[in-house]
Structure formats: structure tokens, C-alpha cells
């Protein structure tokens, strides 16, 4: 894994400031502590920080050039089929000076141009400067594992792995994007291609970008289709095919010249990954789990069972997350407002894992690929619920509204209230009602009149509705999964893991996000992913003779922290002080009495507003660090 950056002027007579590229590169040191390099020639500057994984020699130094020096590349990622591609390129006369996947991409581009990405299997974000064509080419992997942001400013194109690198260029527009803030309050993250800054954009997953003669063009090179469905002889045939494609995806991710292990939560996805790893290697797999003192958030006992079963070299960490200590660090690393609180345990487990290994496999993508979320079941139930006569639904709604609030995390009443609240909406709006932090009604109460006018006409729900409508799928569940793959996965989950792991120079590999696995799962009959009330049906069947029944079929816990309790205890006073500070209120986004109501209802145990309060608190602290430029050393 690595960090990349660069700047290219449209006017050939202008020269890039090499010291600027060096500063932009330096701020990415956490992504690549092993080596750094800069190429600066006239209007072109490229920077690279290297985390050495394959070919640890100096031959892997970047920026890397082809034989005649006419093409340069900076690259972040891992290409798992590079050893298969290399002989083809050598047969065409290309001379290799390293054993890296970087050089394979470079020569493949010489052969195929931008179409080279269609041959690559892995996770990647890279930039190629082709001096012969005076053309800049950027690409991002299919799922969106590796980040890439850019800006077009002052007659130049500027890019980097992280926003903080771009911000070192004084010409970059740092004006806040009100629409992005509006979306953040719905989704807990800023959906691409927007960022929180008006002048900075994310290159979406599965996209390429070409900049030539000052013109920028982006194109999608891959999409996930769900039709036609695979036809097999029976359930056993599907199981065997699944086992084969997943085992192969794990196998290609075991290539490493540095110590390698796996995250192990004790859930089906990470447990399946460890099971397959154990079958493929001749030594105990190094596994890592994190636990918490609060039982509702502690899964270590399940992870320990799996570790014992496969005789792994297992390490457990029991931590008490300290938001007052870790939040400033997370703010700096994530660059944008990012209110998914599971970033905290992910940050901790990455930090502690890096003390033992440099590469860790994980189970990311299993839910989106094989149908693991309860909302998929809820969507199916909602379709049936809408067929109930309206007068009966009105009666049910009235009864549910009268049920008392319950503070327990897994409360059936809480879940029932949430289900009924969104069940009669169309599928896209239904899903976002179940997922969102602030819905449209809440935003109307929260926003000041001035800010409401700034975002008038911007509907956050339309983002997910558009994805539903373009899905190449013939049923509701596949459309819902597609929406997660296109929105929730790349802009929340993969951001979380990439930033948290790279903050500690740890490479995270995800076999469930191998595009062969994703394509295979997408074309499975919908009934094999969601069968009645059973999520991930075929994945569980595939591992029934490998993993214990209670590991496969236990209730999904998620990877969270006790926010509810924090806002009533450790964070209570600090939150009030910050949210009602004159500087906060002076930004003009939110009405004081609306925020007061959220705090009052939460502390009075009339409602659980913990995620909403977290979003507001995070936003303000981010504002102080990245807009006000004041250090946030503590809350």
C-alpha cells in the first residue's frame, strides 16, 4: 500500500514547484513509511510514499518509468494477477527491472492504454503520465478499495490519495460544500463524487479519468449486473461453485513478502476467510480480535472459538475506547466529516494488528455481496406489509406509536417503530429511512432558515433512488444490494477500513470484494442469498461443514461503540459545551433549540439520538480542524 499525489499544469511553459510535491508526499507518510520519491519535470510533478509488500528491494521505488522514460507511474494497491500478466508482456518485448506489480501496470498500459484496467484484478488507485501523448491517466479499482481525490484549479490538475495532501496547495478551493454537508447528515458520510469541499472531487470506483489539453473526462469501465442468473443442477452445485471461487480469491491474496494475518471478529465473513486461509497455508494463521468491556459490543468469545477450531496464532485485545483521546486522531486521518462510529474500533484493531503483521485479510464485503443485512429482510416484509388495507395499517401505526421507548440496543419495540416508520415508502426511500441519521423532517427542524435556503432543492434520497433505478436487476433485493455496493460500501465501509488501516501502515485485503466473487454472487438466484428470513443463505450452507452452527447462525452484532452511554456520561458535558459554543452556533447551520431538544430527549431517555449527536459533534470538531485551522488536541 502507498500514498500518491501529483500536479500537472495545462500550460507546458509553467513548472511545478518540486517542494510543493515533496510536502504533499510527506503528509502521506503514514500510507507508506518505507520509501518516498518525487518526479518533477517542467509542468509535471508526481509524488509517492511506499509501503513495501512485494519486492522489498529498491527496484520497487516510485515514481517508476518505462524503458525509455516516456511514461511514469505512481500507484497505490495490489494487483493479484500480476504474475500471470508479466509473461504475456515479456513475450511482447517488454523488459522488467523489478518483480513488482507496479511495473506490470506500466507495461500493460503501453500495450492497451486506458483499457489496461480491464485486465487488472485487485485493489488500486494509480496515475500514469504519458509524455508522448501529453496525457494523464488515472484509475480506481472496481469496488473502491483505494481512494483517489482531485481538483482542477489555476490551470492545473492536482490529485492525491487523501484530501489533506491537496490542501497543501494554496490554489485549491477550500470553500465548504453545503450540499455535501446536507448529504452527510443523511448518510453519515459524504457520497461521491462530491467531497465536503466545493473544489475537490472523488474519482468514483470503477472509473478512469483522462486529462489531455486541459480537458478532463471520466468513464466507468465496470459495473455489477445481477442478470442473467446462474443455472446449476441444485443447491450442492451452487455451494461447490461458491467454495471454489472464494477459495481462489483468498489464495491470490496470500502473496506477500512481509508478515500476513487476518482480522477475526467471529462473524461468518471473517471466520470463513480464516477457515480458507488455514486450509491453504502450512503454518498457523495469525489472527487478531478486539473486544470491549461492554457485553453488547464484545464478540471476542466467538472469535476465540474460531481461532481454537483452526489452531491459529491468535491475539486478543480488550480495550476501553476513549473518544476524548482518539477522536482528534480520527478527525485528522479521515479528512471529511465521517460519523460512522465503528471507525473507532477499526482504528484500534488496525493499530494493534500492525504491531504483529503488515498485511491483514478481512471479511469486508460479505454482507453486500451475499445479502447479510437485516434491511434486506425488512424490505421483503415491507412489500407484504403494503398489501395490508390502508385502514388496518393506520391502526397498526397508531398502536406502534403508543408503545413506550426502550433504551435497550436490541429492543424489539425500537426496531418495530423504525420498520413501521418507513415500510410504506417506495423501496429506495424506505431503505434510507431505516439507515439515515437525519431524515427530511428532522432536517427541517434542525436547519436555520439561511442554511435551509442554501440546500433547497437538494434531495439526499434521490442519490440512492437513482442507483435503484439504474440497477441491472429484476428483483427488489438485488436492487437494494446494488445500492449498497454503489453507495454504502465505497463511501462508508471501505473508507473506514482504508483510512484506519493506512493510518497505521497496515494493508487490508478483502477476498469478498474480489470482482470474480462479486460477479458470481450477483448472478446467483436471489432466493439463495435471502431465503425467507435467512440472510446469506448460500454462504452459510457453503460453510456448514466447516464452521460451528452457532457461529454461522448467531445474531449479527456489528462493530460498534457504546455511543448511547457516552453521551449520557463521558461525553455529556463536553458535547453540550461544544454544540452550544458561540463559534459553533455562529456557523449558521443549525437552530439552537433543535439541538437542545435532541440533547434533552437523549439524556432524559425519551429517545436514542446518539448517532445524530455524534454526527453534529464530529462535524463541528472537523470544522475547527480543517476550516478554522485550529488544533483539536482534545474535546
ROVEX-170542 format. One record per residue (C-alpha): z, y, x; residue in one letter; residue number from 1. Coordinates in steps of 0.05 Angstrom, whole numbers. Each point is the difference from the previous one (the first is absolute). Example, Ala and Ser with C-alpha at 12.3 -4.5 7.8 and 13.67 -1.06 7.14 Angstrom:
// residues 2
((156,-90,246),'a',1);
((-13,69,27),'s',2);
***
This chain:
// residues 635
((0,0,0),'x',1);
((-14,70,22),'x',2);
((-5,73,-18),'x',3);
((-65,38,1),'x',4);
((-22,72,-7),'x',5);
((-58,47,17),'x',6);
((-38,64,-12),'x',7);
((-74,13,0),'x',8);
((-33,68,-6),'x',9);
((-65,6,-38),'x',10);
((-25,53,48),'x',11);
((-17,-34,66),'x',12);
((15,63,39),'x',13);
((74,-2,-17),'x',14);
((48,-41,41),'x',15);
((60,-39,-24),'x',16);
((68,19,29),'x',17);
((21,-61,39),'x',18);
((73,21,-2),'x',19);
((-3,0,-76),'x',20);
((-27,-72,0),'x',21);
((55,-19,48),'x',22);
((53,30,-46),'x',23);
((-30,-34,-61),'x',24);
((0,-65,38),'x',25);
((71,8,25),'x',26);
((30,9,-69),'x',27);
((-26,-70,-16),'x',28);
((36,-33,58),'x',29);
((42,-44,-47),'x',30);
((-64,-33,-24),'x',31);
((-19,-18,72),'x',32);
((52,6,54),'x',33);
((-37,-43,52),'x',34);
((-57,46,20),'x',35);
((-36,65,-17),'x',36);
((-68,28,12),'x',37);
((-43,61,-15),'x',38);
((-75,11,2),'x',39);
((-22,72,-1),'x',40);
((-72,22,11),'x',41);
((-26,66,-27),'x',42);
((6,0,-76),'x',43);
((31,-70,-3),'x',44);
((72,-20,10),'x',45);
((30,-69,-14),'x',46);
((72,-23,10),'x',47);
((34,-68,0),'x',48);
((70,-31,5),'x',49);
((1,-74,13),'x',50);
((47,-56,-22),'x',51);
((-25,-58,42),'x',52);
((-8,-64,-40),'x',53);
((-65,-33,24),'x',54);
((-21,4,74),'x',55);
((60,36,30),'x',56);
((-39,22,61),'x',57);
((-26,70,15),'x',58);
((-69,-24,-24),'x',59);
((24,14,-71),'x',60);
((9,74,14),'x',61);
((-27,48,-52),'x',62);
((-40,42,-14),'x',63);
((-49,-55,18),'x',64);
((-74,9,15),'x',65);
((-61,-45,-2),'x',66);
((-39,-19,63),'x',67);
((-37,66,8),'x',68);
((55,45,-26),'x',69);
((-40,25,-59),'x',70);
((49,-26,-52),'x',71);
((76,7,-2),'x',72);
((51,-32,-46),'x',73);
((73,10,-17),'x',74);
((27,-57,-43),'x',75);
((64,-21,-36),'x',76);
((6,-71,-26),'x',77);
((-14,-73,10),'x',78);
((-67,-36,-10),'x',79);
((15,-73,-12),'x',80);
((-71,-26,8),'x',81);
((-17,38,64),'x',82);
((-3,-65,41),'x',83);
((-54,-26,-47),'x',84);
((-40,64,3),'x',85);
((1,8,75),'x',86);
((-47,-58,18),'x',87);
((-52,28,-48),'x',88);
((3,67,34),'x',89);
((-2,-29,70),'x',90);
((-62,-40,-20),'x',91);
((-33,67,-17),'x',92);
((14,26,69),'x',93);
((65,38,-8),'x',94);
((45,-1,61),'x',95);
((75,-3,-12),'x',96);
((51,29,48),'x',97);
((63,-21,-40),'x',98);
((25,-54,-46),'x',99);
((16,50,-56),'x',100);
((-22,4,-71),'x',101);
((-12,74,12),'x',102);
((-60,-15,44),'x',103);
((-28,-48,-53),'x',104);
((0,56,-52),'x',105);
((-34,47,50),'x',106);
((-58,-48,14),'x',107);
((-5,-22,-73),'x',108);
((-10,73,-19),'x',109);
((-56,4,52),'x',110);
((-34,-58,-36),'x',111);
((13,15,-73),'x',112);
((21,73,-4),'x',113);
((47,17,-58),'x',114);
((-14,-69,-31),'x',115);
((43,-29,56),'x',116);
((61,5,-45),'x',117);
((-28,-54,-46),'x',118);
((8,-51,56),'x',119);
((72,18,18),'x',120);
((59,-41,-24),'x',121);
((66,34,9),'x',122);
((37,66,-6),'x',123);
((-30,60,33),'x',124);
((-11,75,3),'x',125);
((-47,24,54),'x',126);
((-45,57,22),'x',127);
((-64,-7,39),'x',128);
((-35,60,32),'x',129);
((-74,-15,11),'x',130);
((-26,53,47),'x',131);
((-72,-24,-5),'x',132);
((-2,13,-75),'x',133);
((51,57,3),'x',134);
((36,-38,-55),'x',135);
((73,-15,-14),'x',136);
((17,-65,-37),'x',137);
((68,-17,-30),'x',138);
((20,-63,-37),'x',139);
((61,-28,-35),'x',140);
((16,-72,-17),'x',141);
((-11,-30,-69),'x',142);
((72,-2,-26),'x',143);
((23,64,34),'x',144);
((49,-28,50),'x',145);
((-15,52,54),'x',146);
((2,75,-17),'x',147);
((-50,54,16),'x',148);
((3,73,-21),'x',149);
((-47,57,14),'x',150);
((-16,74,-10),'x',151);
((-62,43,5),'x',152);
((21,67,28),'x',153);
((-26,58,41),'x',154);
((-68,-34,13),'x',155);
((32,-65,22),'x',156);
((18,-69,-24),'x',157);
((70,-23,18),'x',158);
((32,-68,-12),'x',159);
((63,-40,16),'x',160);
((41,-60,-19),'x',161);
((55,45,-27),'x',162);
((2,70,-31),'x',163);
((51,25,51),'x',164);
((-53,-7,53),'x',165);
((-49,44,-39),'x',166);
((54,52,-12),'x',167);
((2,15,75),'x',168);
((-68,34,-8),'x',169);
((15,71,-24),'x',170);
((-68,3,-35),'x',171);
((20,-55,-50),'x',172);
((15,27,-70),'x',173);
((73,-17,-17),'x',174);
((-1,32,-69),'x',175);
((37,-46,-48),'x',176);
((-43,-36,-51),'x',177);
((33,9,-70),'x',178);
((-41,-56,-31),'x',179);
((23,-49,54),'x',180);
((73,20,-14),'x',181);
((-14,-10,-75),'x',182);
((-26,-71,14),'x',183);
((58,-15,48),'x',184);
((50,11,-56),'x',185);
((-36,-53,-41),'x',186);
((-15,-52,53),'x',187);
((55,12,53),'x',188);
((-56,9,52),'x',189);
((-63,43,7),'x',190);
((-61,-41,-21),'x',191);
((-61,7,44),'x',192);
((-46,30,17),'x',193);
((45,60,-9),'x',194);
((60,15,44),'x',195);
((57,49,-13),'x',196);
((-40,52,40),'x',197);
((-62,31,-31),'x',198);
((-41,-4,64),'x',199);
((16,-71,20),'x',200);
((-29,-64,-30),'x',201);
((10,-75,6),'x',202);
((-60,-43,14),'x',203);
((7,-52,-56),'x',204);
((4,-75,16),'x',205);
((-67,-37,6),'x',206);
((-36,65,16),'x',207);
((-41,26,58),'x',208);
((-11,73,18),'x',209);
((-59,28,38),'x',210);
((-1,71,27),'x',211);
((-66,26,25),'x',212);
((-25,72,9),'x',213);
((63,25,-34),'x',214);
((-11,-42,-63),'x',215);
((52,-52,-20),'x',216);
((-18,-60,-43),'x',217);
((47,-56,-23),'x',218);
((-21,-67,-27),'x',219);
((35,-61,-28),'x',220);
((-22,-64,35),'x',221);
((43,-51,-37),'x',222);
((31,-9,-69),'x',223);
((39,-56,-33),'x',224);
((-34,-33,-59),'x',225);
((33,-49,-48),'x',226);
((-62,-32,-29),'x',227);
((-30,-51,-1),'x',228);
((58,-49,1),'x',229);
((4,-60,47),'x',230);
((-12,-66,-35),'x',231);
((38,-59,28),'x',232);
((12,-71,-23),'x',233);
((72,12,-20),'x',234);
((65,33,20),'x',235);
((7,-44,62),'x',236);
((-68,24,26),'x',237);
((22,73,-7),'x',238);
((64,-16,36),'x',239);
((-36,-32,59),'x',240);
((-49,57,5),'x',241);
((57,51,-1),'x',242);
((38,-38,54),'x',243);
((-61,-2,45),'x',244);
((-18,73,-6),'x',245);
((72,24,9),'x',246);
((14,-46,59),'x',247);
((-62,26,35),'x',248);
((22,72,-13),'x',249);
((67,-14,32),'x',250);
((-31,-37,58),'x',251);
((-45,57,22),'x',252);
((60,47,0),'x',253);
((38,-42,51),'x',254);
((-43,24,58),'x',255);
((44,45,43),'x',256);
((15,12,74),'x',257);
((70,26,-18),'x',258);
((60,-31,-38),'x',259);
((-15,-13,-73),'x',260);
((45,-16,-61),'x',261);
((5,11,-75),'x',262);
((39,40,-51),'x',263);
((35,-49,-47),'x',264);
((30,25,-65),'x',265);
((8,-67,-34),'x',266);
((-52,18,-53),'x',267);
((-61,-43,-10),'x',268);
((-49,43,39),'x',269);
((38,5,66),'x',270);
((26,-72,-8),'x',271);
((-71,-27,-9),'x',272);
((-22,39,62),'x',273);
((57,-28,42),'x',274);
((-14,-71,-27),'x',275);
((-73,3,22),'x',276);
((18,32,67),'x',277);
((49,-56,14),'x',278);
((-54,-51,-13),'x',279);
((-48,34,48),'x',280);
((43,13,61),'x',281);
((37,-49,45),'x',282);
((62,42,8),'x',283);
((51,29,-48),'x',284);
((-26,62,-36),'x',285);
((43,62,12),'x',286);
((21,26,-68),'x',287);
((37,63,-20),'x',288);
((38,18,-62),'x',289);
((40,60,-22),'x',290);
((58,0,-49),'x',291);
((47,50,-33),'x',292);
((72,0,-21),'x',293);
((-20,11,-73),'x',294);
((-15,-67,-32),'x',295);
((-54,28,-45),'x',296);
((-41,18,62),'x',297);
((17,-59,45),'x',298);
((-49,-58,9),'x',299);
((23,-27,67),'x',300);
((27,-65,-29),'x',301);
((-70,-17,-26),'x',302);
((-32,18,66),'x',303);
((51,-42,37),'x',304);
((-18,-61,-42),'x',305);
((-73,7,18),'x',306);
((17,11,73),'x',307);
((43,-63,1),'x',308);
((-55,-40,-35),'x',309);
((-52,17,52),'x',310);
((49,3,59),'x',311);
((-21,70,19),'x',312);
((33,42,54),'x',313);
((33,44,-53),'x',314);
((33,68,8),'x',315);
((37,35,-56),'x',316);
((21,72,-4),'x',317);
((53,24,-50),'x',318);
((-4,75,-4),'x',319);
((31,55,-42),'x',320);
((-57,49,-10),'x',321);
((22,70,16),'x',322);
((-47,50,-35),'x',323);
((34,58,35),'x',324);
((-19,-28,67),'x',325);
((-68,-33,-12),'x',326);
((-33,48,-49),'x',327);
((-18,54,51),'x',328);
((-34,-53,43),'x',329);
((-39,-27,-59),'x',330);
((-20,70,-21),'x',331);
((-31,12,69),'x',332);
((-37,-66,4),'x',333);
((-29,1,-71),'x',334);
((-30,70,5),'x',335);
((-9,8,-76),'x',336);
((49,-3,-58),'x',337);
((10,-75,-8),'x',338);
((55,-21,-48),'x',339);
((-2,-75,2),'x',340);
((72,-15,21),'x',341);
((-19,-69,26),'x',342);
((-25,38,61),'x',343);
((72,2,23),'x',344);
((12,-76,6),'x',345);
((-71,-8,27),'x',346);
((16,51,54),'x',347);
((64,-38,18),'x',348);
((-31,-70,2),'x',349);
((-58,26,42),'x',350);
((47,33,49),'x',351);
((42,-62,9),'x',352);
((-59,-48,2),'x',353);
((-33,41,56),'x',354);
((59,-16,44),'x',355);
((-25,-73,2),'x',356);
((-76,0,-12),'x',357);
((-60,47,1),'x',358);
((-39,-32,-58),'x',359);
((28,-24,-67),'x',360);
((-37,-34,-57),'x',361);
((21,17,-71),'x',362);
((-14,-17,-73),'x',363);
((-29,67,-20),'x',364);
((-54,-4,-53),'x',365);
((22,-64,-33),'x',366);
((19,34,-65),'x',367);
((-64,40,-6),'x',368);
((-43,-58,21),'x',369);
((30,-57,-42),'x',370);
((33,38,-57),'x',371);
((73,5,17),'x',372);
((25,61,-39),'x',373);
((37,-4,-65),'x',374);
((-43,56,-27),'x',375);
((-58,-49,-3),'x',376);
((41,-41,-49),'x',377);
((21,64,-36),'x',378);
((-72,21,-8),'x',379);
((-17,-66,-32),'x',380);
((60,5,-47),'x',381);
((-19,72,-17),'x',382);
((-69,-23,-23),'x',383);
((35,-46,-50),'x',384);
((51,52,-19),'x',385);
((-54,50,-20),'x',386);
((-25,-50,-52),'x',387);
((66,5,-38),'x',388);
((-7,46,-61),'x',389);
((16,72,17),'x',390);
((57,6,-50),'x',391);
((35,-60,33),'x',392);
((-11,29,69),'x',393);
((32,65,-24),'x',394);
((60,-39,-23),'x',395);
((6,-36,66),'x',396);
((-6,66,37),'x',397);
((56,29,-41),'x',398);
((46,-59,14),'x',399);
((-14,1,74),'x',400);
((12,75,4),'x',401);
((70,-12,-28),'x',402);
((19,-51,52),'x',403);
((51,27,50),'x',404);
((-20,16,71),'x',405);
((21,-54,50),'x',406);
((8,17,74),'x',407);
((-10,-70,26),'x',408);
((-63,-6,42),'x',409);
((-27,-62,-36),'x',410);
((22,22,-69),'x',411);
((-43,-30,-55),'x',412);
((11,62,-43),'x',413);
((-26,45,55),'x',414);
((-62,-43,8),'x',415);
((-10,-4,-75),'x',416);
((4,75,-8),'x',417);
((-51,10,56),'x',418);
((-47,-53,-30),'x',419);
((1,29,-71),'x',420);
((-8,70,28),'x',421);
((-69,-16,27),'x',422);
((-24,-62,-37),'x',423);
((-45,36,-50),'x',424);
((-38,42,51),'x',425);
((-68,-22,26),'x',426);
((7,-47,60),'x',427);
((-8,52,55),'x',428);
((50,49,-30),'x',429);
((46,-58,-18),'x',430);
((5,-22,73),'x',431);
((13,69,26),'x',432);
((53,12,-53),'x',433);
((36,-62,27),'x',434);
((-9,21,73),'x',435);
((5,75,1),'x',436);
((58,43,22),'x',437);
((-15,60,-44),'x',438);
((-46,-9,-60),'x',439);
((-38,58,-31),'x',440);
((56,16,-49),'x',441);
((52,3,56),'x',442);
((-45,44,41),'x',443);
((-7,49,-58),'x',444);
((76,7,0),'x',445);
((5,2,76),'x',446);
((-54,50,21),'x',447);
((7,74,1),'x',448);
((-53,37,-41),'x',449);
((-33,23,64),'x',450);
((-7,-68,31),'x',451);
((-22,-31,-66),'x',452);
((-58,49,-1),'x',453);
((-19,-20,71),'x',454);
((-9,-73,-19),'x',455);
((-25,10,-71),'x',456);
((-59,-46,-13),'x',457);
((20,-50,54),'x',458);
((19,-67,-32),'x',459);
((33,-49,48),'x',460);
((-12,-57,-47),'x',461);
((-75,10,4),'x',462);
((2,-25,72),'x',463);
((20,-69,-22),'x',464);
((-42,2,-63),'x',465);
((-63,13,42),'x',466);
((16,-61,42),'x',467);
((10,-44,-61),'x',468);
((-68,22,-27),'x',469);
((-38,-15,63),'x',470);
((31,-69,13),'x',471);
((-50,-57,5),'x',472);
((44,-44,-45),'x',473);
((-3,-30,-69),'x',474);
((74,-2,-19),'x',475);
((61,45,-2),'x',476);
((41,-34,54),'x',477);
((-56,2,52),'x',478);
((-11,74,-16),'x',479);
((74,14,9),'x',480);
((0,-38,66),'x',481);
((-62,38,23),'x',482);
((36,66,-15),'x',483);
((58,-22,43),'x',484);
((-46,-21,57),'x',485);
((-36,67,-2),'x',486);
((59,46,-10),'x',487);
((71,-28,6),'x',488);
((-16,-47,59),'x',489);
((-35,48,48),'x',490);
((37,65,-16),'x',491);
((70,-27,-9),'x',492);
((14,-70,27),'x',493);
((-46,0,60),'x',494);
((20,71,19),'x',495);
((73,-22,-2),'x',496);
((-10,-59,46),'x',497);
((-49,33,48),'x',498);
((44,61,11),'x',499);
((66,-37,3),'x',500);
((-26,-53,48),'x',501);
((-39,48,45),'x',502);
((59,47,3),'x',503);
((29,-56,44),'x',504);
((-65,-22,33),'x',505);
((-1,-64,-40),'x',506);
((-66,-30,-24),'x',507);
((2,-29,-71),'x',508);
((-52,-52,-21),'x',509);
((-13,-20,-72),'x',510);
((-37,-66,-13),'x',511);
((0,12,-76),'x',512);
((-42,62,14),'x',513);
((-54,-38,37),'x',514);
((-62,19,-40),'x',515);
((-19,-74,-5),'x',516);
((66,-14,-34),'x',517);
((-6,61,-45),'x',518);
((-71,-18,-21),'x',519);
((19,-73,-13),'x',520);
((60,20,-43),'x',521);
((-40,52,-38),'x',522);
((-50,-52,-22),'x',523);
((52,-50,-23),'x',524);
((6,-7,-76),'x',525);
((51,50,-26),'x',526);
((41,-56,-31),'x',527);
((14,-28,69),'x',528);
((33,65,22),'x',529);
((38,15,-64),'x',530);
((14,-62,-42),'x',531);
((41,19,-61),'x',532);
((61,35,28),'x',533);
((-8,-31,69),'x',534);
((-24,47,55),'x',535);
((-37,-24,62),'x',536);
((-10,-67,-34),'x',537);
((-51,-30,48),'x',538);
((35,26,63),'x',539);
((64,-33,-22),'x',540);
((-36,-65,-16),'x',541);
((-32,1,69),'x',542);
((69,1,34),'x',543);
((40,-44,-48),'x',544);
((2,-57,51),'x',545);
((17,47,57),'x',546);
((52,49,-26),'x',547);
((63,-12,-42),'x',548);
((-8,10,-75),'x',549);
((52,55,-4),'x',550);
((-35,39,55),'x',551);
((-66,-4,-36),'x',552);
((25,15,-70),'x',553);
((60,46,11),'x',554);
((1,70,-29),'x',555);
((-37,52,41),'x',556);
((50,49,31),'x',557);
((-43,51,36),'x',558);
((19,36,64),'x',559);
((45,57,-20),'x',560);
((63,40,13),'x',561);
((56,19,-48),'x',562);
((-25,69,-18),'x',563);
((36,-1,-66),'x',564);
((67,-4,34),'x',565);
((-18,47,56),'x',566);
((-14,58,-47),'x',567);
((68,-10,-33),'x',568);
((36,-6,65),'x',569);
((-25,11,72),'x',570);
((-57,47,-19),'x',571);
((32,33,-60),'x',572);
((23,65,31),'x',573);
((-57,6,51),'x',574);
((-52,-9,-55),'x',575);
((30,54,-43),'x',576);
((6,48,59),'x',577);
((-73,-10,20),'x',578);
((-33,-1,-68),'x',579);
((36,64,-23),'x',580);
((-6,36,66),'x',581);
((-34,68,-6),'x',582);
((-55,-23,47),'x',583);
((-16,-60,-44),'x',584);
((0,38,-65),'x',585);
((-40,56,32),'x',586);
((-60,-46,9),'x',587);
((-13,8,-74),'x',588);
((-18,-72,-16),'x',589);
((58,-23,-44),'x',590);
((46,29,-53),'x',591);
((73,0,21),'x',592);
((26,-23,-68),'x',593);
((-48,-59,-1),'x',594);
((25,-24,68),'x',595);
((72,13,-24),'x',596);
((-13,-45,-59),'x',597);
((-25,-57,44),'x',598);
((62,4,43),'x',599);
((47,6,-59),'x',600);
((-29,-60,-36),'x',601);
((-1,-42,63),'x',602);
((71,16,21),'x',603);
((24,-9,-71),'x',604);
((-31,-69,-2),'x',605);
((-44,19,-59),'x',606);
((-63,-18,38),'x',607);
((-24,-24,67),'x',608);
((-39,58,31),'x',609);
((10,-24,71),'x',610);
((-74,-7,16),'x',611);
((-16,68,-29),'x',612);
((57,33,39),'x',613);
((-24,-35,63),'x',614);
((-70,27,-10),'x',615);
((27,71,-9),'x',616);
((47,-5,59),'x',617);
((-53,-29,46),'x',618);
((-50,53,-20),'x',619);
((47,57,17),'x',620);
((21,-29,67),'x',621);
((-73,-14,17),'x',622);
((-16,72,-18),'x',623);
((53,25,48),'x',624);
((-26,-43,57),'x',625);
((-76,7,-8),'x',626);
((-9,67,-36),'x',627);
((60,41,20),'x',628);
((-2,-32,70),'x',629);
((76,-5,1),'x',630);
((33,-60,30),'x',631);
((32,-48,-49),'x',632);
((55,-30,42),'x',633);
((41,-23,-59),'x',634);
((5,9,-75),'x',635);
***
